[in-house]
Amino acid sequence: MTDALSKFDFSKVTGGGLFVKFVADRSITIRVLTVDPVVVNEQYEDKETGDISLTTKFAFIIYNFTDDKAQILKASPNMASNISKLHTDEDFGADIRKLDIKITPTGEKLQRRYDIQVLPKANTLTNEQIKECKAIDLDAKVENGQRMSFYKPIEEKVIEDEGEVDVDLEEETPIDLNDIPF
């Protein structure tokens, strides 16, 4: 009889299918292959308070070397900004598609943070891995999103200041209650 339970490495189970699921303190090594990600505004309800919040996510097709599969990474604006900086950094070749990055999540829920590091040597993607990535239709899989090249962030409405009203109360004429027709 095989005792698979005692030898199984549960740290490699992410529960994720097409979308990357992070597990605290479990690093993954990925290659980002999208330079025009799909941007989507998602609404979440806090199960404890019932508060609804809106968050923006940037969806990239990636190859996940840790789990050996093509997936979609929905990155926060902060993570997407870090990916963008790596993509334009001349020290790293100015092309995110040629870099492998290691992402290590720490903490849970609102305390979650992501450490993103460039690995010194990039893996070689096989033709099969590239085909697997190309088979993902990012526009179809990320509902209600639009490509970054067409995305316009929701602008906050700014009320223009029309200046302060300067009233000198000492010079104001007092109101005679007898002049008011009741």
C-alpha positions as a Markdown table, in Angstrom:
| # | Residue | x | y | z |
|---|---|---|---|---|
| 1 | Met | 0.0 | 0.0 | 0.0 |
| 2 | Thr | 1.2 | 3.5 | -0.9 |
| 3 | Asp | 1.3 | 6.1 | 1.9 |
| 4 | Ala | 0.9 | 9.2 | -0.3 |
| 5 | Leu | -0.6 | 11.3 | 2.5 |
| 6 | Ser | 2.6 | 11.3 | 4.6 |
| 7 | Lys | 4.8 | 12.2 | 1.6 |
| 8 | Phe | 2.6 | 14.7 | -0.1 |
| 9 | Asp | 3.9 | 18.3 | -0.3 |
| 10 | Phe | 0.9 | 20.5 | 0.5 |
| 11 | Ser | 2.9 | 23.7 | 0.1 |
| 12 | Lys | 2.7 | 23.1 | -3.7 |
| 13 | Val | -1.1 | 23.1 | -3.8 |
| 14 | Thr | -2.3 | 26.6 | -4.6 |
| 15 | Gly | -5.9 | 25.7 | -5.4 |
| 16 | Gly | -5.6 | 27.9 | -8.4 |
| 17 | Gly | -6.7 | 27.0 | -11.8 |
| 18 | Leu | -6.3 | 29.6 | -14.5 |
| 19 | Phe | -5.7 | 32.5 | -12.0 |
| 20 | Val | -2.7 | 32.6 | -9.7 |
| 21 | Lys | -3.6 | 32.1 | -6.1 |
| 22 | Phe | -1.0 | 33.2 | -3.6 |
| 23 | Val | -0.3 | 31.4 | -0.4 |
| 24 | Ala | 1.5 | 33.2 | 2.4 |
| 25 | Asp | 5.2 | 32.5 | 2.6 |
| 26 | Arg | 5.1 | 30.3 | -0.6 |
| 27 | Ser | 7.2 | 31.9 | -3.4 |
| 28 | Ile | 6.4 | 31.4 | -7.0 |
| 29 | Thr | 8.7 | 32.0 | -10.0 |
| 30 | Ile | 7.0 | 33.5 | -13.0 |
| 31 | Arg | 7.6 | 35.0 | -16.4 |
| 32 | Val | 5.3 | 37.9 | -17.3 |
| 33 | Leu | 4.4 | 37.7 | -21.0 |
| 34 | Thr | 1.9 | 40.6 | -21.4 |
| 35 | Val | 2.9 | 44.2 | -22.0 |
| 36 | Asp | -0.6 | 45.5 | -22.6 |
| 37 | Pro | -2.5 | 44.0 | -19.6 |
| 38 | Val | -6.2 | 44.0 | -19.2 |
| 39 | Val | -7.4 | 46.5 | -16.5 |
| 40 | Val | -10.5 | 45.8 | -14.6 |
| 41 | Asn | -12.3 | 47.5 | -11.7 |
| 42 | Glu | -13.7 | 44.9 | -9.3 |
| 43 | Gln | -16.2 | 45.3 | -6.5 |
| 44 | Tyr | -15.7 | 43.5 | -3.2 |
| 45 | Glu | -18.0 | 43.2 | -0.2 |
| 46 | Asp | -16.5 | 42.8 | 3.2 |
| 47 | Lys | -18.2 | 39.8 | 4.7 |
| 48 | Glu | -17.9 | 41.1 | 8.2 |
| 49 | Thr | -19.0 | 44.8 | 7.8 |
| 50 | Gly | -20.9 | 44.6 | 4.5 |
| 51 | Asp | -18.9 | 47.5 | 3.2 |
| 52 | Ile | -18.4 | 47.6 | -0.6 |
| 53 | Ser | -15.1 | 48.7 | -2.1 |
| 54 | Leu | -13.8 | 49.1 | -5.6 |
| 55 | Thr | -10.3 | 47.9 | -6.5 |
| 56 | Thr | -8.4 | 48.0 | -9.8 |
| 57 | Lys | -6.5 | 45.0 | -11.0 |
| 58 | Phe | -4.1 | 44.5 | -13.9 |
| 59 | Ala | -4.3 | 41.1 | -15.6 |
| 60 | Phe | -1.2 | 39.6 | -17.2 |
| 61 | Ile | -0.6 | 36.2 | -18.9 |
| 62 | Ile | 2.3 | 34.6 | -17.1 |
| 63 | Tyr | 4.1 | 31.3 | -17.1 |
| 64 | Asn | 4.2 | 30.0 | -13.6 |
| 65 | Phe | 7.4 | 27.9 | -13.4 |
| 66 | Thr | 6.7 | 26.9 | -9.8 |
| 67 | Asp | 3.4 | 25.2 | -10.7 |
| 68 | Asp | 4.5 | 24.5 | -14.3 |
| 69 | Lys | 1.5 | 26.1 | -16.0 |
| 70 | Ala | 0.3 | 29.1 | -17.9 |
| 71 | Gln | -1.9 | 31.3 | -15.8 |
| 72 | Ile | -3.4 | 34.8 | -15.4 |
| 73 | Leu | -1.9 | 37.1 | -12.7 |
| 74 | Lys | -4.3 | 39.7 | -11.4 |
| 75 | Ala | -2.0 | 42.3 | -9.9 |
| 76 | Ser | -2.7 | 45.2 | -7.7 |
| 77 | Pro | -1.7 | 48.7 | -8.9 |
| 78 | Asn | 1.3 | 48.5 | -6.7 |
| 79 | Met | 2.4 | 45.1 | -8.1 |
| 80 | Ala | 1.7 | 46.2 | -11.6 |
| 81 | Ser | 3.8 | 49.4 | -11.1 |
| 82 | Asn | 6.7 | 47.2 | -9.9 |
| 83 | Ile | 6.3 | 45.1 | -13.0 |
| 84 | Ser | 6.3 | 48.2 | -15.1 |
| 85 | Lys | 9.5 | 49.5 | -13.5 |
| 86 | Leu | 11.2 | 46.2 | -14.2 |
| 87 | His | 10.0 | 46.3 | -17.7 |
| 88 | Thr | 11.5 | 49.7 | -18.4 |
| 89 | Asp | 14.7 | 49.2 | -16.4 |
| 90 | Glu | 17.7 | 49.1 | -18.7 |
| 91 | Asp | 19.7 | 47.2 | -16.1 |
| 92 | Phe | 17.3 | 44.3 | -16.6 |
| 93 | Gly | 17.2 | 44.6 | -20.4 |
| 94 | Ala | 14.0 | 46.8 | -20.5 |
| 95 | Asp | 11.7 | 43.8 | -21.4 |
| 96 | Ile | 9.7 | 42.0 | -18.7 |
| 97 | Arg | 9.2 | 39.1 | -21.1 |
| 98 | Lys | 12.8 | 38.2 | -20.8 |
| 99 | Leu | 13.0 | 38.2 | -17.0 |
| 100 | Asp | 11.9 | 35.7 | -14.4 |
| 101 | Ile | 10.7 | 37.2 | -11.2 |
| 102 | Lys | 10.1 | 35.6 | -7.8 |
| 103 | Ile | 7.1 | 36.8 | -5.9 |
| 104 | Thr | 6.9 | 36.0 | -2.2 |
| 105 | Pro | 3.7 | 36.9 | -0.4 |
| 106 | Thr | 3.6 | 37.5 | 3.4 |
| 107 | Gly | 0.7 | 38.1 | 5.7 |
| 108 | Glu | -3.0 | 37.5 | 5.2 |
| 109 | Lys | -5.8 | 39.6 | 3.8 |
| 110 | Leu | -5.2 | 43.4 | 4.3 |
| 111 | Gln | -1.8 | 42.7 | 5.8 |
| 112 | Arg | -0.6 | 40.9 | 2.7 |
| 113 | Arg | 2.6 | 42.2 | 1.1 |
| 114 | Tyr | 4.5 | 40.9 | -1.9 |
| 115 | Asp | 8.3 | 40.9 | -2.2 |
| 116 | Ile | 9.2 | 40.9 | -5.9 |
| 117 | Gln | 12.7 | 40.1 | -7.0 |
| 118 | Val | 14.3 | 39.6 | -10.4 |
| 119 | Leu | 16.1 | 36.3 | -10.6 |
| 120 | Pro | 19.7 | 36.4 | -11.9 |
| 121 | Lys | 19.1 | 33.8 | -14.7 |
| 122 | Ala | 16.0 | 33.4 | -16.7 |
| 123 | Asn | 14.5 | 30.0 | -17.6 |
| 124 | Thr | 14.1 | 29.1 | -21.2 |
| 125 | Leu | 10.4 | 28.8 | -22.2 |
| 126 | Thr | 9.8 | 25.7 | -24.3 |
| 127 | Asn | 7.5 | 25.8 | -27.4 |
| 128 | Glu | 4.9 | 23.9 | -25.4 |
| 129 | Gln | 4.9 | 26.5 | -22.6 |
| 130 | Ile | 4.6 | 29.3 | -25.1 |
| 131 | Lys | 1.7 | 27.5 | -26.8 |
| 132 | Glu | 0.0 | 27.1 | -23.5 |
| 133 | Cys | 0.4 | 30.8 | -22.8 |
| 134 | Lys | -0.9 | 31.8 | -26.2 |
| 135 | Ala | -4.0 | 29.6 | -25.7 |
| 136 | Ile | -5.2 | 32.0 | -23.0 |
| 137 | Asp | -7.6 | 34.6 | -24.3 |
| 138 | Leu | -7.0 | 37.3 | -21.7 |
| 139 | Asp | -9.8 | 39.6 | -23.0 |
| 140 | Ala | -12.3 | 36.8 | -22.7 |
| 141 | Lys | -11.2 | 35.5 | -19.3 |
| 142 | Val | -11.1 | 38.9 | -17.6 |
| 143 | Glu | -14.7 | 40.1 | -17.7 |
| 144 | Asn | -15.5 | 43.8 | -17.9 |
| 145 | Gly | -11.9 | 44.7 | -18.5 |
| 146 | Gln | -10.1 | 46.7 | -21.1 |
| 147 | Arg | -6.6 | 46.8 | -22.4 |
| 148 | Met | -4.3 | 49.3 | -20.6 |
| 149 | Ser | -3.6 | 51.0 | -23.9 |
| 150 | Phe | -7.3 | 52.1 | -23.9 |
| 151 | Tyr | -7.8 | 52.4 | -20.2 |
| 152 | Lys | -8.6 | 55.8 | -18.6 |
| 153 | Pro | -8.7 | 55.8 | -14.8 |
| 154 | Ile | -11.8 | 57.0 | -13.1 |
| 155 | Glu | -11.0 | 60.7 | -12.4 |
| 156 | Glu | -12.0 | 62.2 | -9.1 |
| 157 | Lys | -14.4 | 65.1 | -9.5 |
| 158 | Val | -12.8 | 68.3 | -8.3 |
| 159 | Ile | -14.9 | 71.2 | -7.2 |
| 160 | Glu | -13.2 | 74.4 | -8.2 |
| 161 | Asp | -12.8 | 76.9 | -5.4 |
| 162 | Glu | -14.7 | 80.0 | -6.3 |
| 163 | Gly | -12.9 | 81.9 | -3.6 |
| 164 | Glu | -13.9 | 82.8 | -0.1 |
| 165 | Val | -16.8 | 85.1 | 0.5 |
| 166 | Asp | -15.5 | 88.0 | 2.5 |
| 167 | Val | -18.2 | 89.3 | 4.9 |
| 168 | Asp | -17.5 | 92.0 | 7.3 |
| 169 | Leu | -20.1 | 91.4 | 10.0 |
| 170 | Glu | -19.5 | 94.7 | 11.8 |
| 171 | Glu | -20.8 | 96.7 | 8.8 |
| 172 | Glu | -23.8 | 94.5 | 8.2 |
| 173 | Thr | -27.2 | 96.3 | 8.7 |
| 174 | Pro | -29.2 | 94.7 | 11.4 |
| 175 | Ile | -32.5 | 93.1 | 10.4 |
| 176 | Asp | -35.6 | 94.8 | 11.9 |
| 177 | Leu | -38.1 | 92.0 | 12.6 |
| 178 | Asn | -41.0 | 94.4 | 12.0 |
| 179 | Asp | -39.9 | 94.6 | 8.3 |
| 180 | Ile | -40.6 | 90.9 | 7.7 |
| 181 | Pro | -44.2 | 90.3 | 6.5 |
| 182 | Phe | -45.5 | 87.4 | 8.6 |
